[in-house]
Amino acid sequence: MISANNISLRFGKKALFEEVNIKFTPGNCYGLIGANGAGKSTFLRILSGDLEPTSGDVTMDPGERMSVLQQDHFKYDAYNVLDTVIMGNKRLYDIMQEKDAIYAKEDFTEEDGIKASELEAEFAELDGWNAQADAETLLNGLGVEPEFHYSPMSELDGNLKVKVLLAQALFGNPDVLLMDEPTNHLDLDAIAWLEEFLINFENTVIVVSHDRYFLNKVCTHTADLDYGKIQLYAGNYDFWYESSQLMIRQMKEANKKKEEKIKELKEFIARFSANASKSKQATSRKKALEKIELDEIKPSSRKYPYIDFRPNREIGNEVLTVKNISKTVDG
């Protein structure tokens, strides 16, 4: 589990987040949505530890491992494809490198043997013997052909690099998986494979995506980021939209009823406040009036596209009017 506790982030006087509190629990996939510029990618960076908030903190359960979809497509150009994927579990990759360095020594000592034995035990505990096969399975699933598995990352085109970095993020069954726009540059087969992978994934996933269909397929929860706050909904993107619209309609209806009650009370007070026999009732209604508060309905910060077609002339019902027309045909 990963939790954001009283997270605030300010740039000068501008607050991007204000005391955000949210828990992301195992077995769920959270779609983080919001308007462009709302701070979705920034919030992921805070969760990953890449960005320090102004106040508040992020906590994870002890011993859990986080994996983040890398955005720098040139970061691993010095490595081959399989190594890049296995680097998704940094500790496992470090053990593999350290083991290889020890076994390559010409003057292999007793201390080296003890250290190698310890590394082998941890390597087995991390399922290292299956690391290469697991990496190849992920690459094949995403459509990276075996002929590229030992190629340097620097020789791959942009679309293949995206798939390799996605395989890296998925590698090693991370406890918490953070992904920012994972379907960008993926073909339909790769997206379908990723959807199936995430549907069957048993740990925590937090994903930012503009792909509504993808969010509907994989998300169990939707976290709506708006005006520096996050509202959590137990459902996918469509469920969030229907629920948020229903909430607005209910608040408007409640406000309408309150406004009618306010009008009724004000009319009674105005009519009977000077009437001695009705003064107690008027006073009672004044107190009731003071207790009524309208719900604040804050419109979403999202900006939806709008096209306005303006006619060059006034539109009428008659398209064409003909008077006294005649036609003569020779012969």
N, C-alpha and C positions, 0 to 999 in steps of 0.2 A: 504494500500500500504506500502511496505517496500523498502527502498533504501539503497544501499551501496555507500558511497560518498568518493572518493579518498582513497580507502582502500589499504594500503600497509602493508605487514608483512615480517619481516626479522628475520632470525636466524643467528646472527653474520653477516658475509658478504654475506650470501646466502639470496636472495630475493625470497619468495614464491609468493607474489603478489606485483604488482607495480601499484599504482594509479588506482585501479579498480572502475569504476562507472557503476552502473546498477540499474534499477528500476524494481520491480516486482509488477504488478498491479492486482487488484481484477478480479476474473472470469477467471484467466488463471492458467495453470499448467505448471511449468517450469522444464524441465529435465536438471539437472546439470551434464555434462559429461566431461570426460578428461582421460588422461592416469593415470595408477596407480602411486601414488605419486605426482600427479599434485596439490593436495590440495583441493579436493572436500569436504571431510568431515571437513577439517579445515575451509573452507569458511563457511560451515553451522554453525560451532561453533562460528564464528565471528558474523554471522547474529543473532544467538540466544542470544548473549551476554555472552556466556560461555568462550570466548577467546577474549582478548583485542588486537586489531591490533596495529602495530607500529605507524601508523598514519591513519587519516581518521576516519569516524564514520558511524554508522548505524542509520537510523531514520525510525519511523513508524508513521502513522497518529494517532493523539490523540484519546485515548479511545479504541484503538484496542487491541485485545488479541492474543498472539502467543502461539502455541502449538508445542511441539517438541517430536518426537518419542524417548523415552528413550532407551539407550543402556545398562544400568546397570540392569541385570536381577534379581538382589538380593536386589535392593533398597527398594522394597515394601513387603519384606517377612513377615513383622510384621502386615500386613493388609490383609483383605479378598479381594476377586476378585472384587466385586461390588464397594467397597470403593476405590480400586485402580483405577478403571475406572473413577469414579466421581472426583477423584483428578486431572483429566485432566483439570478441571476448578477449580483452587485452591481457588479462592474467594468463589465460591459456596460451596465447601467442608468445608472451614473455617466457613462459616455462619452456616452450618448444625451442626458442632461440637459446636459452641458457643451457638446456640439455645438449643441444648440438655443439655449442661452444666447448662444453666440458669433454664430450666424447671425441672432439677433434684434437684435444691436447696430446702432444707426444709424451709429455712427462705426467701421465695420469697418476695422481697420488691417492693415498687412502682417504684423505679428506674429500677429494673429488668424488670418490666412490660413494661416500656417505651422502654427500650433497646430491649426487645423481639419483641415489635411491630415494631420497626425500622428494625430489622433483618428479620422479616416476610415479610415486604414490599420489601426489597431488594431480599429476597429469591424468592418471586413471580416474581419479575422483571427479574430474571435470569432463570426463568422457572424451579424452583426447584421442583415443584410438579410433574414434568415429568422426573426428573433426573434418578430415578431408572429404569423406563420403557425404557428411551432412552439408558441407559447403557446396559440393558438386550438385547435390539434390536441389538446393536452393537456386543455384545458377541455372540448372536445367529447367526448373519450374518457371523461372522468369524469362526463359528464352535465350540464355547465353549459351551458345553451342560449345561442346567440349573442346573444339579446336582453339578456343580463346582462353581456356582455363589457366594456361601457363604463360599467356601473353603479358607483356608489361602493360600496366594501366595507361601509360603514355601513348600507346599505339591504338587505343580504343577510341571510337567516336563517342560523341556526347550521349547518345541514347543508350549505348552499351554501358558506359560508365555509370549512368543513373541506375541501371539494373544491378550492377555489381555493388554499388553503395547501398542499395535497398537490401540485397542479400546479406551484406555485412550487418545491417541493423537487425535483421531477423535472426542472425546466427546465434546459436548457443542458448536458445530459450531464455531470453532476458526476463527479469521479473517486472520491469517497467519499460515500455517501448514508446518513445516519442517520435512522431513523424510529421513533418511539415510538407504538405502537398506531395504525397508519395506517388500519386498517379500521373504527375507531370511527365511527359515524354514517354509514357508507357503505351504499348500497343494493346489492343483489346484482349488478346490472349493473356498477356501478362497481368492486366488489371483483374481479369476473371480469376486467375490463379491466386493473386494477392487477396482478393475478397474471400476466397475459400480458406486460405491460410489463416486470416484474421478471424473468421467465423469460428474456426476450431481452436484458436489460440486461447490458452487457459489463464494467462496472466493479464496484467493491466496495460491497456493501450490508450494513448491520447493522441488524436490525429487532427490536424488542420487540413481542410480540403474545401475547394470550391465546387467539387464534383458532388452534386446533390444525390445522384443515383448511387454513387459509391458509399456515401454516408448512410443512406437508407439501408443498404445491404449489410454493412458491417457494424453499425453503432447500436449499442444497447442503451446508451445515454447521450444526451446532448447538453453541452455547456454553452450557454448563450452569453457572450461577452458584449456588454453594452453600457455606455456611460461609466466605465471604470469598475463595474460590478459584474459578477458571474452568477447567472441563475441556472440551476441544474434541473433538467427534465429527464424523467425515466422513460426514454423512448428514442426513436431515431429522428431524422430531420423532419419528416412529414408530421410525426407526432408533436414535435416542438412547435411547428408552425400552427397546427390546429389548436394546440393547447394555449399558445400565446394569444392567438386571435380570440379564442373563447374567453380567456381571462379578461381581455380588453372589453369584449361585448358585455360581460357580466358586470364589470366595473362601471361601464357607461349606464347600464340599466339601473344599477344600484344608485348611481349619482342622480339619475333622472327621478327616481322615487324620492330621494332625499330632497331634491330641489322642489318637488311638488309639496312635500311636507313642510319645507321652509316657507314656501309661499302661503300655505294654509295657516301656519302659526303666525306669520307676520300680519296676515289679514285679521286674524282674531285679536291679536295684540293691539293693532291700530284701531279696531272697532270698539274694544271693550276696556282698554286700559284706563279710560276716564270714568268708567261706570263703576260706582262703588260696590254694587252687588256682584260684579264680575271681576273685581280687582284681584282677588286671590287666584282665580283661574288664569287671568292675564299674566300674573307674576309666575305662576307654574309653567306656563307656556314659554315665557322668556327664558327660564332655566333650561327647558327642553330644547329651545332653539340654540342656546349656547353650546349644547353638547353635540349638535349635529356637525359633522365634518365631512366634506366631500373628499372622495379618494382622488389622489393626484394621479392622473393618467399621462405619463410621460411618453411622447411618441418615440419610436425607435430612431436611432441615429443613422439607420441604413438609408441610402439614397437609391431609389429604384429608377430605371430608365423610363423616360417619358417622351413621346413624340407627339407634337402638336401640328396637325395639318390645317392650314388656313386657306380657304378658297379665295381666288382672285376676284370673284364677284359673288353677289348674294345668290344663294341657292333657292330655286323655286320648284314647284311641282311640275310645271310645264317645261319640257325640254325643248320642244319645237312647236311653234304656232304658224299655221299656213292659212291664208285667206285668198279667196277668188283665184285660185290657181287653175290653169287650163293647159292642155297639151294637144297639139295637132300633129297627126301623122300623115305624111304625103301619101296620095293614092287612096 
